[in-house]
Amino acid sequence: MSLNRLLRVALALLLTAMLAPRFAQAQQPVDRIVAVVNDEIITQSDLRTRVTAATATLKRQGTALPSADQLERQVLDRMIYDKLQLQEAANTNVKVDDATLQRALQTIAENNRMNINQLREAVEKSEGVPWDRFREDIRNEIILSRLRERDVDSKVVVTDAEVDAFLASPEAAAGSREVQIQHILLRAPEGATPEQWAALRKRADEVQRQIRQGDDFAKLAATYSDAQDAMQGGILDWRPIERLPAIYGEAVSRMKPGQVSDTMQSSVGLHIVRFVNERATTEQKQQIEQTHARHILIRTSDAASDSDVRQRLIALRERIVNGVDFAEMARTNSVDGTAAKGGDLGWVSPGDTVPEFERAMNALKVGEVSQPVQSPFGWHLIQVLERRTVDVTDDRRRAQARDALHDRKADEAFEDWLRQLRDQAYVDVRLDQNR
């Protein structure tokens, strides 16, 4: 999970925790079942808590509220999807241990200029909200992120041919810019019938009618959208246009800020996009320093301790300094795969080696031989042969293009994965029975 997303989730959960007790005390609802998701239930009190938090979030954003019934249905839909994902995670043994959770909480605290005790006080804040509840909410968010990474993101493949085609496209040639958009997704069931598509189209036509009348797009997203960000007004914050889902990127490339797209259809449903704003980004030329190095690696064993290996390398270094060829010593002593090449590692870029090796290598002058250096692989003698500065702007551009295409594919695949997850589950919504 990205740090920014984790912080946004933490803020939302903190707000939920602070508002829920007051609401419960004031209303004291009789608990009823509002939905059954496989073998688990969602209660009326659970839903009220989340609706209260969603209402506060929308007000804080300045978004006009949907009707009470519409907001309740939208929030319940989000809760169903969360529960389905957590069930899938439990069934497939996706877990987050306490140490990982503690690191995440520490990050949240530090980025809010707090320590853990201060964060706990802010969460509980005289409202009687258990710290354990907040911890488990954060744990669940990390679990959902790991589940998506395993089941969706890690399975997305971007080929070199796709990167080449993208870099040659007008989209890439137009120069770098970031865009901010809002979107509404009306999700279609898996294998939707013509009648289901017609009903969905009718719903989209109603949304478009309200847009033409001047209704707030964020309110309409909160009212109608099936996307996970509906309660945030459907906003997709600043990102390069190439990182948008393809159907959005193609639409936005033909639009101006403030415009709203026609209804668009994809494999997962119908989409409406509002182009909020754009800004230019400047591509910086990027250069790195590469080092041409070679080394001799000797590992410890039952017969050779760290001290033994270190003394052996000290002796080898003395011979090399006195004129014996480094490459010859590597060929006859090194246990690394580069031994046959005289220990030659070729040109090494920052991050190519483990930190211990890189620090020692960077501290050497050209031609200098290091003292014995320990790394997770064993003990090394390192010699720097030459250094050079290399322009890697094109490499960086290719890497960014690959990342953008991966993000685009992953977002589309995730929506399809969510739809399949729900279509394969038993979901019984009982909201109308409770009215």
C-alpha positions as CSV (number, residue, x, y, z in Angstrom):
1,M,0.0,0.0,0.0
2,S,1.3,3.5,-0.9
3,L,2.0,5.8,2.0
4,N,-0.4,8.5,0.8
5,R,-3.2,6.0,0.5
6,L,-2.5,4.6,3.9
7,L,-2.6,8.0,5.5
8,R,-5.9,8.8,3.7
9,V,-7.4,5.5,5.0
10,A,-6.1,6.2,8.5
11,L,-7.8,9.7,8.5
12,A,-11.1,8.2,7.4
13,L,-10.9,5.5,10.0
14,L,-10.0,8.0,12.7
15,L,-13.0,10.1,11.7
16,T,-15.3,7.0,11.7
17,A,-14.0,6.1,15.2
18,M,-14.6,9.5,16.6
19,L,-18.1,9.9,15.2
20,A,-19.5,6.5,15.7
21,P,-19.9,6.5,19.5
22,R,-21.8,9.8,19.5
23,F,-24.1,8.6,16.8
24,A,-24.7,5.3,18.5
25,Q,-25.5,7.1,21.8
26,A,-27.9,9.5,20.1
27,Q,-29.8,6.9,18.0
28,Q,-29.5,3.7,19.9
29,P,-30.8,1.7,17.0
30,V,-32.2,-1.8,17.2
31,D,-29.7,-4.0,15.3
32,R,-31.0,-5.7,12.2
33,I,-29.3,-7.6,9.4
34,V,-29.0,-5.4,6.3
35,A,-27.0,-7.8,4.2
36,V,-25.7,-11.3,4.2
37,V,-22.3,-11.8,2.4
38,N,-21.6,-15.5,2.0
39,D,-21.6,-16.7,5.7
40,E,-21.2,-13.3,7.3
41,I,-23.6,-10.5,8.1
42,I,-23.6,-6.7,8.0
43,T,-25.8,-5.1,10.6
44,Q,-27.8,-1.9,10.7
45,S,-25.5,-0.4,13.3
46,D,-22.4,-1.2,11.2
47,L,-24.0,0.5,8.3
48,R,-25.1,3.6,10.3
49,T,-21.5,4.0,11.5
50,R,-20.1,3.9,8.0
51,V,-22.9,6.2,6.7
52,T,-22.1,8.8,9.4
53,A,-18.4,8.7,8.4
54,A,-19.2,9.0,4.7
55,T,-21.5,11.9,5.4
56,A,-18.8,13.7,7.3
57,T,-16.3,13.0,4.5
58,L,-18.6,14.4,1.8
59,K,-19.3,17.5,3.8
60,R,-15.6,18.1,4.5
61,Q,-15.0,17.9,0.7
62,G,-17.8,20.4,0.1
63,T,-19.8,17.7,-1.8
64,A,-23.6,18.0,-1.9
65,L,-25.1,14.9,-0.2
66,P,-27.2,12.3,-2.1
67,S,-30.5,11.4,-0.6
68,A,-30.4,9.4,2.6
69,D,-31.6,6.2,0.9
70,Q,-29.1,6.6,-2.0
71,L,-26.2,7.2,0.3
72,E,-27.1,4.3,2.5
73,R,-27.2,2.0,-0.5
74,Q,-23.9,3.2,-1.8
75,V,-22.2,2.8,1.5
76,L,-23.6,-0.7,1.9
77,D,-22.3,-1.6,-1.5
78,R,-18.8,-0.5,-0.5
79,M,-19.1,-2.6,2.7
80,I,-20.1,-5.6,0.7
81,Y,-17.0,-5.3,-1.5
82,D,-14.7,-4.9,1.5
83,K,-16.1,-7.9,3.2
84,L,-15.9,-10.0,0.0
85,Q,-12.2,-9.1,-0.3
86,L,-11.4,-9.8,3.3
87,Q,-13.1,-13.2,3.0
88,E,-11.0,-14.0,0.0
89,A,-7.9,-12.9,1.9
90,A,-8.8,-15.2,4.8
91,N,-9.6,-18.1,2.5
92,T,-6.2,-17.8,0.8
93,N,-4.1,-17.1,3.9
94,V,-3.3,-13.4,3.2
95,K,-2.2,-12.0,6.6
96,V,-0.4,-9.1,8.1
97,D,1.6,-9.8,11.2
98,D,1.9,-7.5,14.2
99,A,5.4,-6.2,13.3
100,T,4.2,-5.1,9.9
101,L,1.1,-3.4,11.4
102,Q,3.3,-1.6,14.0
103,R,5.5,-0.2,11.3
104,A,2.5,1.1,9.4
105,L,1.1,2.7,12.5
106,Q,4.5,4.3,13.2
107,T,4.5,5.7,9.7
108,I,1.1,7.2,10.2
109,A,2.1,8.7,13.5
110,E,5.4,10.2,12.1
111,N,3.6,11.7,9.1
112,N,1.2,13.4,11.4
113,R,4.1,14.6,13.6
114,M,3.1,12.4,16.4
115,N,4.5,9.4,18.3
116,I,2.5,6.2,18.8
117,N,1.1,7.3,22.1
118,Q,-0.1,10.6,20.7
119,L,-1.7,8.8,17.8
120,R,-3.5,6.5,20.2
121,E,-4.7,9.5,22.2
122,A,-6.0,11.1,19.0
123,V,-7.8,8.0,18.0
124,E,-9.4,7.4,21.4
125,K,-9.7,11.1,22.3
126,S,-12.1,10.8,25.2
127,E,-14.6,9.0,22.9
128,G,-14.0,5.6,24.4
129,V,-13.0,4.1,21.0
130,P,-10.8,1.1,21.5
131,W,-7.3,1.4,20.0
132,D,-7.5,-2.3,19.0
133,R,-10.4,-1.4,16.6
134,F,-8.3,1.2,14.9
135,R,-5.3,-1.2,14.6
136,E,-7.5,-3.9,13.0
137,D,-9.0,-1.4,10.5
138,I,-5.5,-0.5,9.4
139,R,-4.5,-4.2,9.3
140,N,-7.5,-4.9,7.0
141,E,-6.5,-2.1,4.7
142,I,-3.0,-3.5,4.3
143,I,-4.5,-7.0,3.8
144,L,-6.7,-5.6,1.0
145,S,-3.6,-4.0,-0.6
146,R,-1.7,-7.3,-0.4
147,L,-4.6,-9.2,-1.9
148,R,-4.8,-6.9,-4.9
149,E,-1.0,-7.1,-5.4
150,R,-1.1,-10.9,-5.4
151,D,-4.3,-11.6,-7.3
152,V,-4.3,-8.7,-9.8
153,D,-1.2,-6.4,-10.0
154,S,1.4,-9.2,-10.0
155,K,-0.4,-10.9,-12.9
156,V,-0.3,-7.9,-15.2
157,V,2.3,-8.3,-18.0
158,V,3.6,-5.4,-20.1
159,T,5.7,-6.4,-23.1
160,D,8.6,-4.6,-24.7
161,A,6.5,-4.3,-27.8
162,E,3.7,-2.5,-25.9
163,V,6.3,-0.1,-24.4
164,D,7.7,0.6,-27.9
165,A,4.2,1.2,-29.3
166,F,3.3,3.5,-26.4
167,L,6.5,5.6,-26.8
168,A,5.8,6.0,-30.5
169,S,2.2,7.0,-29.9
170,P,0.9,10.6,-30.2
171,E,-0.1,10.4,-26.5
172,A,3.6,10.0,-25.5
173,A,4.9,12.4,-28.2
174,A,2.6,15.2,-26.9
175,G,4.8,15.7,-23.9
176,S,4.3,15.1,-20.2
177,R,1.3,16.4,-18.4
178,E,-0.7,15.4,-15.4
179,V,-4.5,15.5,-15.2
180,Q,-7.1,15.4,-12.5
181,I,-10.4,13.7,-13.4
182,Q,-13.6,12.5,-11.7
183,H,-15.4,9.4,-12.9
184,I,-18.6,7.5,-12.5
185,L,-18.6,3.7,-13.1
186,L,-21.9,1.8,-13.6
187,R,-20.7,-1.8,-13.2
188,A,-22.3,-4.5,-15.4
189,P,-22.7,-8.1,-14.1
190,E,-20.4,-10.8,-15.5
191,G,-21.9,-11.9,-18.8
192,A,-24.6,-9.2,-18.7
193,T,-27.6,-9.8,-20.9
194,P,-28.9,-7.2,-23.5
195,E,-31.6,-6.3,-21.0
196,Q,-29.1,-5.7,-18.2
197,W,-27.0,-3.5,-20.5
198,A,-30.2,-1.6,-21.5
199,A,-31.1,-1.0,-17.9
200,L,-27.6,0.2,-17.2
201,R,-27.7,2.5,-20.2
202,K,-31.0,4.0,-18.9
203,R,-29.3,4.7,-15.6
204,A,-26.4,6.4,-17.3
205,D,-28.8,8.5,-19.3
206,E,-30.3,9.7,-16.1
207,V,-26.9,10.6,-14.8
208,Q,-26.1,12.5,-18.0
209,R,-29.5,14.3,-17.7
210,Q,-28.6,15.5,-14.2
211,I,-25.2,16.6,-15.4
212,R,-26.7,18.7,-18.1
213,Q,-29.0,20.3,-15.6
214,G,-25.9,21.4,-13.6
215,D,-25.9,18.9,-10.8
216,D,-22.6,18.5,-8.9
217,F,-20.6,15.7,-10.5
218,A,-19.2,14.6,-7.0
219,K,-22.7,14.3,-5.7
220,L,-23.7,12.2,-8.7
221,A,-20.6,9.9,-8.2
222,A,-21.5,9.4,-4.6
223,T,-25.1,8.7,-5.6
224,Y,-24.7,6.4,-8.6
225,S,-21.1,5.2,-9.1
226,D,-20.1,1.6,-8.3
227,A,-16.4,2.5,-8.2
228,Q,-14.5,2.2,-4.9
229,D,-13.8,5.9,-4.8
230,A,-17.5,6.9,-5.1
231,M,-17.7,8.3,-1.6
232,Q,-14.7,10.6,-2.5
233,G,-16.7,12.1,-5.3
234,G,-15.1,9.8,-7.9
235,I,-11.9,11.8,-7.9
236,L,-8.8,10.4,-9.4
237,D,-6.2,12.9,-8.2
238,W,-3.2,14.2,-10.2
239,R,-1.5,11.6,-12.4
240,P,0.1,11.4,-15.8
241,I,-2.5,11.0,-18.5
242,E,-0.9,7.7,-19.5
243,R,-1.5,6.2,-16.1
244,L,-5.3,6.6,-16.5
245,P,-7.3,3.5,-17.6
246,A,-7.1,3.5,-21.4
247,I,-10.7,4.3,-21.9
248,Y,-10.3,7.4,-19.7
249,G,-7.0,8.5,-21.2
250,E,-8.4,8.3,-24.8
251,A,-11.4,10.4,-23.8
252,V,-9.5,13.0,-21.8
253,S,-7.0,13.5,-24.7
254,R,-9.9,14.9,-26.7
255,M,-11.4,17.0,-23.9
256,K,-10.8,20.3,-22.2
257,P,-10.9,21.0,-18.5
258,G,-14.5,21.3,-17.3
259,Q,-15.9,19.1,-20.0
260,V,-17.8,15.8,-19.3
261,S,-17.5,12.8,-21.6
262,D,-20.3,11.0,-23.3
263,T,-21.2,7.6,-21.8
264,M,-18.5,5.1,-22.7
265,Q,-18.7,1.3,-22.5
266,S,-16.0,-1.2,-21.5
267,S,-16.0,-4.8,-20.5
268,V,-16.8,-3.9,-16.9
269,G,-19.6,-1.5,-17.5
270,L,-20.4,2.1,-18.4
271,H,-18.3,5.1,-17.6
272,I,-18.7,8.9,-17.5
273,V,-15.6,11.1,-17.0
274,R,-15.2,14.8,-16.0
275,F,-11.9,16.4,-16.9
276,V,-11.2,18.6,-13.9
277,N,-7.8,20.2,-14.6
278,E,-4.4,19.6,-16.1
279,R,-0.8,20.8,-15.5
280,A,2.4,20.5,-17.5
281,T,5.3,18.5,-16.1
282,T,8.9,19.1,-17.0
283,E,11.1,16.1,-17.8
284,Q,14.4,16.4,-16.1
285,K,17.5,15.0,-17.8
286,Q,18.8,12.2,-15.5
287,Q,22.4,11.2,-15.2
288,I,24.0,8.6,-13.0
289,E,27.6,7.6,-12.2
290,Q,28.5,4.1,-13.1
291,T,31.5,2.2,-11.8
292,H,33.5,-0.4,-13.6
293,A,34.7,-2.8,-10.9
294,R,36.0,-6.2,-10.2
295,H,36.1,-8.3,-7.1
296,I,37.3,-11.5,-5.4
297,L,34.7,-13.3,-3.3
298,I,35.5,-15.9,-0.6
299,R,32.9,-17.4,1.7
300,T,33.2,-18.8,5.2
301,S,32.7,-22.5,5.8
302,D,33.0,-25.0,8.6
303,A,36.7,-25.1,7.9
304,A,37.2,-21.3,7.4
305,S,35.8,-18.7,9.9
306,D,35.3,-15.1,9.2
307,S,38.7,-14.4,10.7
308,D,40.4,-17.0,8.5
309,V,38.7,-15.6,5.3
310,R,39.6,-12.0,6.2
311,Q,43.3,-12.9,6.8
312,R,43.4,-14.8,3.5
313,L,42.0,-11.7,1.7
314,I,44.5,-9.4,3.4
315,A,47.3,-11.6,2.2
316,L,45.9,-11.6,-1.4
317,R,45.5,-7.8,-1.2
318,E,49.1,-7.4,-0.2
319,R,50.3,-9.5,-3.2
320,I,48.1,-7.4,-5.6
321,V,49.3,-4.1,-4.2
322,N,52.9,-5.4,-4.8
323,G,52.2,-6.1,-8.4
324,V,50.4,-9.5,-8.8
325,D,47.6,-9.3,-11.3
326,F,44.2,-8.9,-9.7
327,A,42.4,-10.8,-12.5
328,E,44.8,-13.8,-12.0
329,M,44.1,-13.8,-8.2
330,A,40.3,-13.7,-8.9
331,R,40.5,-16.6,-11.3
332,T,42.4,-18.8,-8.8
333,N,40.7,-17.7,-5.6
334,S,37.2,-16.2,-6.1
335,V,34.2,-18.4,-5.7
336,D,31.9,-16.0,-7.5
337,G,30.6,-16.7,-11.0
338,T,32.7,-13.8,-12.4
339,A,36.0,-15.7,-11.5
340,A,36.5,-16.9,-15.0
341,K,36.4,-13.2,-16.2
342,G,39.0,-12.2,-13.6
343,G,36.2,-11.0,-11.2
344,D,35.0,-8.4,-13.7
345,L,31.5,-7.1,-12.8
346,G,31.2,-4.8,-15.8
347,W,29.6,-1.4,-15.4
348,V,27.7,-1.2,-12.1
349,S,24.9,1.3,-11.5
350,P,23.6,2.6,-8.2
351,G,21.5,0.0,-6.5
352,D,22.8,-2.9,-8.6
353,T,24.8,-4.4,-5.6
354,V,24.0,-4.8,-1.9
355,P,24.6,-1.7,0.2
356,E,27.7,-3.0,2.0
357,F,29.4,-3.6,-1.3
358,E,28.2,-0.4,-2.9
359,R,29.4,1.8,0.0
360,A,32.9,0.2,0.0
361,M,33.1,0.5,-3.8
362,N,32.1,4.1,-3.9
363,A,34.7,5.0,-1.3
364,L,37.5,3.8,-3.5
365,K,39.6,5.8,-6.0
366,V,40.2,4.5,-9.5
367,G,42.8,1.7,-9.3
368,E,42.5,1.3,-5.6
369,V,41.9,-2.1,-3.9
370,S,39.7,-2.2,-0.9
371,Q,40.4,-3.8,2.4
372,P,38.3,-7.0,3.0
373,V,34.6,-6.1,2.9
374,Q,31.8,-8.3,4.3
375,S,28.4,-8.6,2.7
376,P,25.6,-11.1,2.9
377,F,27.4,-13.1,0.2
378,G,30.7,-13.4,1.9
379,W,34.0,-11.4,2.0
380,H,35.2,-9.4,-0.9
381,L,38.3,-7.5,-2.2
382,I,37.1,-4.8,-4.6
383,Q,39.0,-2.8,-7.2
384,V,37.6,0.1,-9.1
385,L,38.9,0.2,-12.7
386,E,37.1,3.4,-14.0
387,R,34.0,5.6,-13.6
388,R,31.7,7.3,-16.0
389,T,28.6,9.5,-16.0
390,V,25.8,8.1,-18.1
391,D,22.6,9.8,-19.4
392,V,19.8,7.4,-18.5
393,T,16.9,9.7,-19.5
394,D,15.7,7.3,-22.2
395,D,16.0,4.4,-19.8
396,R,14.0,6.3,-17.3
397,R,11.4,7.2,-19.9
398,R,11.0,3.5,-20.9
399,A,10.7,2.6,-17.2
400,Q,8.0,5.2,-16.6
401,A,6.1,4.1,-19.7
402,R,6.2,0.5,-18.5
403,D,5.0,1.5,-15.1
404,A,2.2,3.6,-16.6
405,L,1.0,0.8,-18.8
406,H,1.1,-1.6,-15.9
407,D,-1.0,0.8,-13.7
408,R,-3.5,1.2,-16.5
409,K,-3.9,-2.5,-17.1
410,A,-4.0,-3.2,-13.3
411,D,-6.8,-0.7,-12.7
412,E,-8.9,-2.3,-15.4
413,A,-8.1,-5.8,-14.2
414,F,-9.0,-4.9,-10.7
415,E,-12.5,-3.7,-11.6
416,D,-13.0,-6.9,-13.5
417,W,-11.7,-9.0,-10.6
418,L,-14.1,-7.2,-8.2
419,R,-17.0,-7.9,-10.4
420,Q,-16.2,-11.6,-10.7
421,L,-15.7,-11.8,-6.9
422,R,-19.2,-10.5,-6.3
423,D,-20.8,-12.5,-9.1
424,Q,-19.4,-15.7,-7.6
425,A,-20.5,-14.9,-4.0
426,Y,-23.8,-15.2,-2.2
427,V,-25.0,-11.7,-1.4
428,D,-28.5,-11.0,0.0
429,V,-29.3,-7.3,0.5
430,R,-32.1,-6.7,3.0
431,L,-32.3,-3.0,3.2
432,D,-35.8,-2.7,1.9
433,Q,-37.0,-5.3,4.5
434,N,-35.9,-3.0,7.3
435,R,-37.8,0.0,6.2
